[in-house]
Each structure stands twice: as structure tokens, then as C-alpha cells.
Amino acid sequence: MSGAMITYGRSRLALRNSAVRIPFRYGSACLTRCPQAMLEVILEVDGKEQVGYSADCLPPSWFDKSPDKAYSQQIRDMVDVIEFSEKVFEAEFSTPTNCFDGWLSSLGAVQEEGANRGWSPLLSSFGVSMVERAMLDAAARRHGKTFSQALRCGLYGIRPGEVHLELAGSDPSEWLPARPADAVHVRHTVGLGDPLVSDEVSRAERQQDGRPQSLDEYIDRCGISYFKIKVSNQLEQDLERLRRIAGIIEASRGREYRATLDGNEQYGVAADFDQLVDAIQEDPSLSTLWENVLVIEQPLARQIALDPEHTGGIRKLSESKPVIIDESDGDLQSCAKALELGYRGVSSKNCKGPLKSVLNAGLLWSRNDRGVRSDYVMTGEDLCTVGVVSVQADLCLVTALGLEHVEKNGHHFMPGLDYLPAEDQQAAIRAHEDFYEQQGDSVGPRIVDGCFQVGSLRCAGFGFEVVPDIEEWTPADAWDFASLGLEE
């Protein structure tokens, strides 16, 4: 199949404020409130008009970690890059154009303009991904295909060799599973400020929604056995926290668990992270934790993470534990560059671009002798995604890639779908009753034996049967930062 032919019609971007149930501290940032963004695009797909949607949160200090840039300006930049991407896609798809060709040209144009405007490559990729995701959704809906089916049947016209030469002549169906799984393990985020045991949750902090808050509660009540543990580049503090975390997990799970360590770009000098790894390996109380670490994620700041002068230790460390990039995955060649420097993989996030994730998965498959080995790895990571559109599309991508576990934290830090009107919440639970459940006065994702049940996400489009009413959201050009109630 040569791919769907698409003509851009019109689009609109809208925002709706949301607040966390528990503050989310990552790196130097702390998320308490943020706008959710939703994009609606109306396209002509193979001669028929079709609507598609995408959504994501606009978080502080992830796409751009400039210490002197206020959160209000960061949001303005995120909105600007989405709106600029809309204009680029509109121009590239002004006449019927192959989905893959138009996307590839649009990505290049936005990255070029982003460099001129001072946008990080990651931020430029985010803007493109919002339009890209809505376009992929529309194309799949138009033909009654699930996202996985659309990838495998060639609906998007992907030619992998145009991005990674070693994939010339290959097709995504060669490395993607024939059928996505019905369930995926939740790799639970243990944030830097998260309570580890229930006694650490004060009466004032205890939520009245009946949901877990501390690490031990998630293990006992949700059956969590996969964990993503954040470290902060405070050696003694990190070691003490890791000891406590390991003790809590092993008290319930024994040796039967898996974990990833997330450096969140906190290390400006590779030797500092090496010091943490050495200390972990020398500590008998952390031996099981270290044995169960699957991946180390982006310890080095993006400014040096792909610099050969600063990555000499990465290759050595990756001999024992795969080290992967996340925030440094800013363009189509970032993963290939990282592999040459000794990294052993990359993360997948919808906000970085689903087609890039598919192509990166193909690159790793190729380096693994076309699936014979498993030396190179991809993980699924989260951007505190929430329902309906954002979290479901991301899970749809994860299962289409065949990943068995995914970091998910929106169910923990966010109060379900309560930022949406009640009718939108109930529509979501009716359409996806395996994934959602009633949680007090709200609706949120259900965790069963440590897993999300995601069979209902195999619907036409990008993983969501129903869409929140965008008329209830605020047009992006009318939204005001003051509405969040945060200081600049």
C-alpha cells in the first residue's frame, strides 16, 4: 500500500486547566497545575473528510530546561510550536500528499525554524507530534483501522530506509507484533518527593478518593511489580532513598520485580553518576535492586549527553546495564548517534513523535540482528499523560510497538478525568470499561495485577473511541496563564 493521500483542511488548538492530586517532582521541576492541550484537525483523507485528534499536557521544564525561563513563557513556546507546526502541515498538505512524505518534510521545516527561534529539538518535535498524531488518527479512522493495523498494512506509507539507510527495503510489519497485547505492565513512577509508606502521608495530605498514594499502597493494592525510580544527583540522599525503596519492594515482592533508574538529566559530569553506580554495586542491601535494574535512563544533561568528550563512561556502563536516551531524542538521527556512542537504546513517548518511535524500534531491531538478539532496547515512558486522548494514544503506541511495560504516572499524580465535564468522563468509561473505572467522584484508569487492561484501545483510530467535547475547552489564543493560579 502506497499510503493514504491527505489534504489539510483546518485545525484548532484548545486548552483546559488541570491540577494534580499529588505534586510531581522531577529533576528541578515540580508539577502542581498545568494546561492540557487538545488539537482537532479536519483533513481530506483519500477523498473523504475526516476529523482527527491529539492531546498532551504542557508541563514545566521538560521540553525546555532553561533555568531562567518562566513557566508562562514555556507554555507560550509550547503553544507557539504547535501552532507553527499546524501552518507547516497545512502548507505541505495543501494538495493530496502521501502521509509519510508530508510528515517528513514538515518535521524538517519545523526543526529548521525551531533552531532559528531557539526552540530545543525536543520542543520542535513536540509541536510536530501534535499535528502528526491527529493526522495518524484521522487516517486510521477514515479506513476503519486500528493504529497497529494502519502501521502494518502500509496506510501511512512509511519508507524506513529514507530515515535509517540500514532499514532500506524493510517494512514496519517486520518488527511490530501482529496483534497488540490486551494488557501492559504499569511501571510505577517513584518520584523524588513521593511518600514511600502510608505513614508518610499526613492527614492533611491524604486524598479522599480512596486511591493509593504511597509506594507500599500501590504495591499492596494494585499488584505493581515494575518501578521507575528517579535519582537526584545527591549521592548520600539517593543511596538512602534507594535502600528504603528496595526494602519496601522486596518485603512484598522478594526478588520478583523489575526497575529502571531515571537520571532525568541531573548529571552534568559523568563521573558523578559513575560514583552512584559504584556505590550501589558495593552496597549489599542494594544487590537485588541492581540485579533487577533493566535500564538506566538519560543520566547526562542533554547538552553533553551526545558529546563524545563526555560519554566515555557510557559504553562501559552499558556493558552491564543498558543506558538509553530520553530527553536527548530530539531528532530523527538522535537514536543512531546515541548507539554509536555506546548507548543501548531509546525511550518511546508520543510527545516525541510516534513515527519516530516506530522508526527507532526498527533501528534497534536491525542492530539486534533483525530480532535475533535483545542487546538494544526501547522503553515506554510517560509525560504525565491523562485521559482521554493523551494517555490512550500513548498506550496504543506502546502496545503497537510490542512493549511489555510502560512508565505511567498520570494515574498517580493526576486525579483521573476530573478536569473534564462529567458527561465526558462517563462517555469514556462506557467506551473503555476495561481501562477506566469509577474512583470516588471521578473516573480513572484501573490497575489489575499491576497491569492496565487495554483491549478496548484497539478501536478505529489512535486508541480512543470517544473524544472530549472541544467546545468546552478554551481556544489557545484566549487562554490566560493567570487562570492557573500560579506565580510566574
N, C-alpha and C positions, 0 to 999 in steps of 0.2 A: 504494500500500500504506500503510495507516494506522500500521503499525509493530507490532512484537512486543509482546505483553502479558506482563508479568513480575511474578511474586510472589517476594519474597525468602524464602529458606529459612533457611540458616545459612552461616556462614563461619568461616575460621580463618586466622590470620596466623602465619607461622613464619620464623625467621631462620637463616642459615648463614654462618659467617665465611669471608672470602676475603682474600687478600693479593696485592699487586701483584708483578710481576716487575721493574718499574722504577718508582721513586717518581714520582708525578704532581703537579707543582706548578702550581697555577692561582691567580691572584690572590695572596691572602695565605695560602692553604691548601696543604697537601701531603698527598696521599692515599697511605698505605702499607698500611693494613689497614682493612677495613670489613665490616659485615654486609651480606649480600644478603637481601632480604625477598621472600617469596612469599605471595600471598594466594589461597586457594581459596574460591570461593563456590558454593553449591548453590542453584539457582533453579528455579522452575517457569516455563518459557517456553512460552506458548501451550498450556498444559495438560499439559506433559511435563517431568519433572525433568531438569535439565541442569547439569553442572559447568562452571565457567569459571575461568581462572587469570590472574593478573598477577604481575609481579615487577619489582624495581628494586634498585639499590644504595642504601645510606644514607650518603652522602658527607659529609665535614666542610665546613662553611662555604660551602654553595651556596644552599640554601633560606633559611638564616638566617645572615647575615654579621656578627652582633653580636660585636664583638671580645672581649667579656667572658664569652661563653657557652662553657663547656667542651663538648668533642665528646660526652662522655657525655650531657649534657643535650640536645644537639642530636638525638642518636639517640632519646632518650626522647620528645622533641617529635615526631619523625617517626613513631614508633610510635603515640603518642597520637592524632595527627591521622588516621592510617589507621583506628585502632580507633573513633574518634568517627565517622568517615565511614561505617564499617560500620553503626553504630547508626542513623545518619540514613537511609541507604538502606533499612535494614530497616523503619523506620517509614514511609517514603514508599512503599515497595512492599509494604506489609502486605496489600494486596489487588491483584488484577491491574491493572497500571498501564502505560500507554504508556512505552516506554523513554526517549524524549526528554523527556517531561513530568516523569517521576520524577527523571531526571538533573538537569534544570534547577532543580527545587525543592530537590533535595539540595545542589547546588552553592551555591545562595543561603543555605541554612541553615548549611552548614559555614563559608562565608565570614563570616557574621554572628557565629557563635560564635568563629571564629578571631580576629576583631577584639577580642572581649571577653577572650580568653585571651592576646593579644599575639602570636599567630602571624602571620607575614607572609602577604600574599595568595598568594604563590608556594607557601608551605608548605601553606596550606589547599587550594590547587588540587592539590597533590601527593597529599594524602590522598584527595580525591575521585577523582583519576585512577586510583588503585589499584583502587578498587571499580568504577569506570566501565569500566576496561579488562577486568576479569574478567567484567563483565556483557555487554560487547560480544562477548567471546569466546564466552560461553555461548550467546547468542542466535544467533550465526552458526553455531556447531556444531549447535545444535538443528535448524536448517533446511538443513544441509549446504552453507552458503555460505562463500566466502572473505570476508575483511573488505571488500575492494573491492566484491564483488558485493552484500554486505549494505548498504553505503552507497548504491550506485547503484539498487538495487531498492526502497529505502524501508523496509527491515526495521527500521531504528532509529527511523523516524517523525520524522526531522529536519524542523523547520519553520524555516528560516534567518531569516525575517522577524521571528521572535519575539526574536531577539538583535540583528540588524542590520536596521533598517527598510528600508534600500535593497535588501535581498535578498528582500523580500516577493514571493511568487509564484514565486520561483526554487527550484530543486532542485539538490542536490549533483551530480547526474549532468550538469549543465550545465558544471561547471568541473573535474570529475575525469576522468582518462583512462578510456577504455572498457576498457583492459587494462593492468595494471601491467607495467612492464618486467621483463625477465629478469635484468638486471644494473644495478648502480648504482655510479657512481664513488665511491671512498673518498676523502674529503677528510681527509688525514692531519694529525693534530694535532702541531704543533711546540711542545711545552710549554716553559715558561720555564727548566726545568732539564735539558732533553733534550740528549743528545750530538748534535752536528751531523755529525761524521765519525767513522769507526770507530776512529781513533787515540785519540779521547777516551774510549773505553770501556776501562777498566783491566782487567787480567787478573782481578782480584777481582770486578769488576762484570759481567764477561762471563757471560751466561746460557748454560747448557749445553743449550738446547733447539733450537739451530740456526736460530732466528728472528732477523730483523733487530733491531737496537737503535738505531742511529744514523740520522739523516736520509738520508745518502748511501746507506746499505744498503737502506732502503725504496725509494728511487728506482731503484736499480740492479736489485734483486732482485724487486720487486713491481710495477714499472712505474707507480708513483704519479705523477700529474700534477696533482692537486688538493691544496691545502695550506691548513690553518688555522693562522695564526701568531699567537701570543699576545705582547702587549706589556705592559710593567710600570709605565709612568709614571716611568721612569728614562731621560731623554731620550738622553744620550750612550750609555748601555748598550744601549738599544733600537736606536738607529741602527747601532751597530757590529754587533749581532747580526743585524739585518735585512740588512746588507751581506753578511755571511757566508752567511746563508741564501740570499739571491738568487744569490750566486756559485756555491754548491753546486748549486742547482736548475738554473741556466742552463748550467752546464757539461755537464749531461746532456740537458736539455730545450730549451735555446735559449730561444726566445720562446714555445714551445708548452706553457704551463702556466697554471693559474688559482689564485688565492689569495683568502682572506678574512683580515682583521685583526680580532682579538678583543681589545677593551679590558678585558673582564672586570670592569667597574665600577671600574677602578683610578683614574679621574679624578674628583676632587671639584670641579675647576674646569675648565670647558670650554676655557678659554684654553690650558691645559696640553696638551690633546690637539691643539688647533689648531697649537700650536708643533711637535708631532711631524709633523703632516701637511705643514706648510710646509717643514720640514727634509727630509722625504722627497722632496717635489717639486723641491727645489733641488739634490738630490744626483744627478749623472749616473749613478752606479753603481746607483741605485735606480729609474731611469726605467722599465725593463721591468717590474719588480715592481709599481710603481704603476699602470702601464698594465693589468696583469693582475689587479689587485685587483677582485673582483666586488662585495664588500660589506664595510662596517665594522660590527662587531657591538658593541653596548652599551658605548661608552666611558665613559659617565657612571654614577656610583653611582645605585642605584635611588631613593635619597632625593631626587635632583634631576632624574633623567632625564626625568620627565614634568612638570616645573615650568617654566612659560613664562619665568620670570625667569632660568633657567639654560640654556635651549635655543635662544637666538637664533642661535647659530652652526650649529646642526644643519641648518636649512633651507638655508643657504648651502653647507655641505659636501655635503649630499645632492644638490645640483645637479650635482656632478661624480662622486660615488660614493655609492651608496645607503647610508644609515646605518639600521640596524634595531635593534629592542629584543629582548632575550632575557630577562634576569632581571626586567625591569620588566613582563613579560607576565603579570601576576598575576591578572587577572580578565577577564571576557568583553568588557569595553569598553576594555581597555588598548591594543589594536592601533588601534582607531578614534581614541583620544585621541592616540596617537603620530603617526598620519598627519596629524592637524590641526596638530601642532607642527612638521611638516616631515620627520619620519622617513619612510622609504620602504619599510618592511616590518617583518617579524617572523620569529622563528625558530619552528620546529616541534620539539617534544620530547614524547614520550609522557608524561613525568612532569608536564608542564603541562596535560595533558588532550587526548586525541585528538579529541574532538568539537569542542573549541575550535579546534584546528588546522584541522579541516575548515571551520569557520565563518570563521576568519581567512582561509583560502585563498579562500573565496567573496567576502569583503570586498575582498581585493586584486584578484580577478578583476573585480569590479564597478568598482573605481577605474581599472582598466585598460581601461575601455570594453568590459566583458564579453569580455576576452581579446584585443582588437584590439591593444593596446599591451603593453609589458612594463616600464613605469616603476616599478611597485611589485612587490616581490619577497618571496618566502619562502625561507628556507634550512632545511635539516635539520641539527640539532645533536645532540650526544650528552651523556649523563651517565655516561660510562664504563660503558656497558651491556655485559653479558656474556650468554653463552648459558645456558640455552636460551631461556627465556620472554622475558626483558627485551630482548635485542638483536634477536631475531627479530620480536617485535611492533613494535618501533620501526622496523625496516626495512620491515615490512609497511605501516605508516602512511606512511612516506616514499614508497614506490612507489605506494600508492593515491592520494597527492596529486600524483603525476607529477613529483616532484623528481628531477633527473638526477644529483645528487651529494649526499653527506651526510657531515658530520663523523662519523668513527668513531674511537674511541681505545681501546676495551676490548681490541681485538686486540693493541695495542701495550703498554699498561701492565699488563694482566692476563695471567696465564699460562693462557690458554684456559679450558677447563672443569675444570681440575684441582681446583677446590674441590668438585666433585661426585664421588660414587662412580663407579667405573669402569663399572659397568653403565649408569648414566645417560649417561655420555659416549658409550659405544658405541651406545646407542639413538638418540642424537642424530645421529651420523654415518650410521647406517643410514637414518634417515628423511630426512636432508637432506644427501646426499653431494655435492651441487653446492656447498653452502655451507661444510661442515666438511671438515677433513682431519686425519689423524693428524700430530701435531707432536711428535716425540720420544715422551715418555711420556704426553703429553696430547693432547687434541682441541681444535682451534681453528678460527676462520674462515679460509678460503682467499682470497687476493687474486690475481686473474688479470688481467694487463694493467691494473692499477690499479683493478679493479672487484671487488665482491662479486657472485657468482652467486646469484640469489635466486628462481629459478623455482619451487623446491620449497616456498617460503613461501606459494604460492598453494594452500593446503590449507584445509579447513573450519576456521573459527575465526580467531584473530588471529595466524596466521603460524607456528604450531608444531604439528607432527604428534604429538610426544611431549612429556611433561611429567616433570621430575624427581620422584622419589618424596618427597612432602612428609613422609612418616613418618620420613625420615632427617634432617629439619630440627628445630630446637629451637623449641618453642612460644614466641611472643613474650614471654609473661609469665614464662617460665622462663629466658630468655636473660640473661646477665650481661656487662656491659661489660668486666669483668676478663678474660673469655675471649679478648679481642682481644690482650692483652698490651701494651697501650698505656698510657702515663701519662695522667692526667686533663688 
